[in-house]
Amino acid sequence: MAIDKTKPGFSDEEIAEATHNLIASIRRGGDDEIPFWHELPEDAWQKEDSFRQIELLRQNSELTAEDEHETWRVARLAAGWKYGTVRNEEKKVSPLLVPWKDLPFVYRARSMAGFRVIRVMLGTD
């Protein structure tokens, strides 16, 4: 089901910031903290990912966090990323390059929470 882009509501920037900050808050105190939206450089990959997820859900409101993870995983592998136990952006290594069912629960839960925020702010949930 496509989403009507003319429907008034939140801007993509507001949706992206809210979703990213939710995920950043969940990750605080863990071993994989990320900066909040206002702390990110303008060209940060996290911002690109946030806008990409919004567009994916705008095009297909039935998309699941599992679907998006698989799309992300395939794209990363195609870009030369490899699985490893410790994330290293310079070496293109990530512990999240596994199928959805093999992700630790905390990663699945935060992905699902992020998708829920996007859906609510787009007005599809």
N, C-alpha and C positions, 0 to 999 in steps of 0.2 A: 504494500500500500504506500503510495507516494504521499508526501506531506505538502500541503499548500504553503508555498513560500510567501504568499501575500498575507497570511494570517498574522495579525499583530502579536507581539510578544517580546521575548528576549532577543537581543542581538547574538550573533554567533560568538562574538568576543565575550559577552556576559556568560553564555553557556559554557564556553571553553574554560574561562577563568574559574567558574564555580565548580566544574567537574574536576579540573586539575587540582584546585585547592582542597577538595574533599580527599582525593587520592594522596596528596602531600600530607594532609593531616593524619590519615590512617597510617602512613609510613613513618611518621615522626617517632623517634626513639628506637626504630628498627635498624637493621644493618643495611638498609637500602633507601635512606632518606633522600628526598628530592626537594629542591627549593620551591617556595610558593611562587605563584604566577608573577607577582610584581618583582621577584628576585631574578627571574629568567631573562637572558638576553633576548632581544626581539626575534632573532633567527633560531631560537632553541628548538631542537627536535621535538621536545615535549609539546610545544605550541603547535607545531605542524601535526603531530599525532592527534591532539585534541580537536583541531579543525577537521581533520580527516574523519574522525569518528562521528562528528556531527553530520558531515555530508553523507557518510554511509547510512546513518539512521534516517536522514532526511529522504534519501532515495529508497530505503527499504526499512520501514518501521518494524518489520518482523525479524530483523537481524538480531542475533543473540551475541552475547559476549563471547561465547564459544566460537561462533562463526568469525567474529572479528579477530580473535586470537589466532585462529588458523590462517586467516588472510595475512596478518602481521608476521606470523612465523614463516610462512612461505616466502614473503617478500624479503625478510631479513636473510634467510638462507640463500636466496637468489642474489642478494647483494654481498655475499661472501662472509656472512656472520657464521659463527660456529657455536656449538653448545660448550659450556664450561661451567664449573661450579661457582666462579666468581666473575661478576660483570666487569668487563674492561672494554670501554668504548674504543680506545685506540687500537686494540687488537681484534675488535669486533667479536667479542665473546659475551655470551649471556646464558645464565642458568634457566631462563624462561623459554628457551628454544626447544620446548618439548610439547607433545600433544596436550590438549586441554585436560584430559583425564589424569595426566601425570603432573600437572601443576599443583603445588601445595595449595591447600584450601584458602589461605589468606590472599593469594594472588587471584584466585577465581572469585572470591568474595568481593574484593575491591574492584575488579573489572565489572562484575554484575552491578555493584553500587554506582559506579560511574555511568554505566549505560542507563540505569534507572533515572539518574539526575538529568541526563540529556533528554530522555523521553518525556519526563515531566516538564522540563523547560521548553521543549518543542510543542508541548500540548498534545502528545500522542498517548499519554499514560493516565 
